[in-house]
Amino acid sequence: MNIREYIKTNRILYTISQFNSHSNIYLVGGGVRDLLLHRSVLDIDIVFETLDYKFLDYLTDVFKVESIIKSPFLTWKISIGDIEIDLAHTRGEYYREPGALPETYPVHSIYQDLKRRDFTINSIACILTPNTGDIVDPMDGYHDLKEGILRVLKAGSFLEDPTRAFRAIRYKNRFGFIYHPLTEEEFEHAKKLMSRISASRVRNELERISVEENRKEMFREIGLKKLLFHWRDFFNTFREDMLVSLHEYLDFEKDTWFYFLLVYTRDIEALGGCGLLERKERRSLERILALDRIEKEIMPEELHRWFRKFSDDEVLAAGALQGLKKEILRKYLLRRKDVRVLHDAEEIKEMGIPASRLNEILTILEIEKMKGKLRSKREEEQFLRVLKSRHTFLP
Ligand code: CTP
């Protein structure tokens, strides 16, 4: 399918192409790259050289969106279902200092806008209207796309923005490309200035990697290139075995990203203080690292003794690091999902069981129920009476 035909099949792009515009409206960035690679276009970044408010009105009308969110830098955002469209005036960029977020200023030519970008494959524009489907490609990005080469636009690109090192790793491994020698050189620049990047920018890059199909290769390259070590030096290990298991066990969800940090460090104190983690995430890692060794040949239900308070992701991450079989963990998670104790806490306490032992007792009760025992409230009650007479149950 050629580009013009593809645009016709994409509701959003087609609608934009039908706007009667006097000046060019372009699709830019990852969207054009994916379109030329015949991949589905997930990111819709639109730019125009002349701001026409009629275009913004047209979009709100046809897509029946309530409003367009305006940000201070000549950019707008609209959401259509779960698709977000970013709209912007063509912009130039400069960096006050390496690693800082760029400052932008309006420019009146698409060429200038394309020249500020990271890689040639991301610096192609496709006209959506009026000459639908025409390509503007001043950096020869299409050539690199066909050859599978990831090339920076200029020497010093990663000096301006060291996060581009993470982006390079993401694109190279996502598309199976190779680095152009100029890009290879940039990694050395990135390392020198990596420590200046804010924690939130590093976090954003790692979150994006954690949902990628080839995240294992990406995290491996980050380890081998010591990118995180250059950011903060307590990321001073690289555990390939852990990476392989975490990759195999964890879902491809953004909020699993932080478990992968354990591949590079065990210094939970430093990790907690470096600004990357939310409190909840830090607690998860602490809990996982505090676990004693769990026997490998364990019955799924018995895992409840260690994991009762763990979330599903925590169970998978901890299990991966402990070398437990994924199948056993999955069985355990499935069984615990439906387990319901028929007595509430008050009723248990009324039977003379002290509050201090409630957790312990509930754990045992739930394990029995997961095994398919104690189906009625009466059976539960009998079991509780027996438990009451014992002193300790848990490891
Ligand atoms: N960009 C850049 N330098 C950065 C970040 C972004 O030059 N540090 C430019 C690139 O041209 C990129 C565009 O901004 O294509 C949009 O950025 P983003 O949404 O992060 O990337 P996508 O190209 O859409 O890639 P992905 O498929 O990973 O979302």
Residues whose N, C-alpha, C, O or C-beta is under 5 A from the ligand:
A	BS01	CTP	G29 G30 D43 R116 R117 D118 N122 D161
